[in-house]
Amino acid sequence: MSTGPLVALLEDPMTVRMFATVPALLDGEVLEEAARAAHKIYLAAKKDIVVDPSMQPWENLGLDLKASNRDQIANALEILRYAGFVVAPWTKTSKTIEFTGAEVQRMAAMEHGRFNVERTRQGWKPSEKKDMALKLSPHLIPWSKLPEHVKAWDYSAVKGWPAILKAIHLEIRRQRTSRKRGPKAAGNAGTI
């Protein structure tokens, strides 16, 4: 039985982790709204880049780039869960969470791993220069080798998740922990 082409993964722990992650299922309209919001954050983070097909308004983006934004949001829910957060419906008592620097760092590394998996599955290859037509990227490398200005794009994406999820009526909160037993099981009650 064949499940598709073999993919060579980067030697990067978060890329391997994200390769094995199954993205959350979100309603099509909800996912679309969140993906549009993620793209706005992306545009703001990369505002100094003038010539790049990804720097277009949502309506002008190619289908592959729209799919990339949707993939980021679907995987964000899993990244949040892995990082020790609960995603639940927004209530009257909900508050917008602020991540610590360490939390942003960890989740940004996972987000970059997701990017690596997405691009690798689409046939992209590492290269010194970016060439969208040939599917070459200088950013298809492990997190540890990524330049700080590129890491900043992932930090920006992660920092935007609380507002994006709030817009689709979801709350992010830290999983409660017990000193004796470790993290509580999230269970299904009240979580997404």
N, C-alpha and C positions, 0 to 999 in steps of 0.2 A: 504494500500500500504506500503510495507516495503522498506526502503532505505539502509538497512544493519544493522550490529550489533550496539547496543548502546555503547557509549564510555564515560567513566567517565573522565572528564577533571580535571587537577590540578587547585587548587585555585590560579591562577596566571593570571593577566590581559592580559599579552601578549600572553599567551597560548590560552586564550579564543579568543582574537582578531585574532590570526593566524588560529584558527579552522574555523573561518567564512570567511577567505580570499580565494579567487579563484586565483590560480597561473596564471601568464601570459602565453600565448601560444607563443612558439618560434619554429621556424623551427627546425626539428630534428637534422640536421647537426650542426646548430648554437648552439643549446642547448648542444649537445655532446661536442663541442669544449669548451664551457664555463664550462661545468661540469668537464672536464679534468683539466682545469686551476684552478678551485676551489679545486680539489683534490690535486694538487701540493701545493697550499697554506696550505691546511690542513696538508699535510705531513711535510711541513717546520715548522708549528706551534707546531707539536707534535713529533718532531724529537728525543726527548729523550725517547720516548716509544718504546721499542724493540719488545715485543710480543703482537701483537694485529692484528686481521685479517684486520682491516681498514688501517693498515700501509703498504700496498702493492702498487706496481706500478699499474696504471690504468688497464693495460692488465690483471693483476692477481686478480683484485677485484671481489668479488661476485656480482651477479646481484642486490641484495638488496642494497649494498653499492654504486654501480653506480647510482641506482635510487635515493638514498639519495642525491648525489651530484647534480643530475638533478633537484630534488625538491628544493634544496637550491637556485639554480640560478633562476628557474621559480618564486619562491616566493620573491627573492631579488628585482625584479622589483616592486612588490606590496609594499614591505617594504619601498623602496625608495620613492615611490609615497606618501605613508602614512606619511613619515617623512618630506615631503615638497620638494621633488626633482622631476625634470622632466627628463625622459629618452627619448632621441631623437637620430636620426641618426647622426653619426659622420660627421662633415664637415671640410673644410680646416681651419676654425677659431676655431674649438673645442679645448678645453684644458682639461687635466686630473684634475679632482677636488680633493681637499684634504678636508676631513671631519674634523670638529672640534671634540674635545674630547667629548663634550656633544652629538653631532650627532652620533658618534661611539657608545657611551654608550646606547643611546635610540634604535638604530637599532640592536645592539648586543642583547639587551633584547628581541626584536621581533624575531631575528634569533633563540634564544634559545627557544622561544615560538613555533616557527615552528618545531624545533627539537622535542619538547615535543609532539606536535600533530602528527608528522610523526611516532614516536616510539609508541605512544599510539594506533594509528590506526593499527599498525602492531602487536599489542598484547603484547608489552613490559610492564613491571611492575617495579615500584621503588624497589630498594634493596640496602643494604649496600655495596654489592660487585657486580661487573660486571660479567655476565655470558651470553655470546652471545647465546649459545645453548638453555638456558632456557629463553632467552629474559628478562634479569634482568639488570637494570642499576642504579648506584648511582647518575647519573646526570639527572634523570627524576624527577626533583624537580623545584619549582618556582625559577626564576632568583634571587630573594632576598636571597635565601638560598644557592645559588651556590658558591662553593669556588672560590677564585680569580684566581687560576691557570686554572680552567675550563672556567671561564669567558673569560680568555685570548684567548682561542680557538675561541670564538665567535667574539671577537674584531678583531682578525686576519682575520677571514672570511670577515667581513664587510669592513675592510681596503683594502682587495683585490678586492672588487667589481669594483672600477673604472678601474683598469687595465684589469680585465676580460671582462668587457663590452666594453672597447676600442678595445680589440682583436676581438670582434665580431661586430665592427664598430658602437657601441652605445656610446653616451655621457651622462654623468650625470651632471646636472646643478641645482642650487637652483632655486626654483620657485620664480619668481618676485612677490614682494608684494607691495601693495599700502597702505599708512598710513591710508587713509580714509576708504577703503573698505576691507582690509584684503587680503588674498591670491587671486591672479588672477585665474580664472578658466583656467585649463590647455587646455581644448578643445581637439579636435582631430588633428588640423592642426600642423603638424611637430612633434607630439609626438608619441611614441610607446605605 
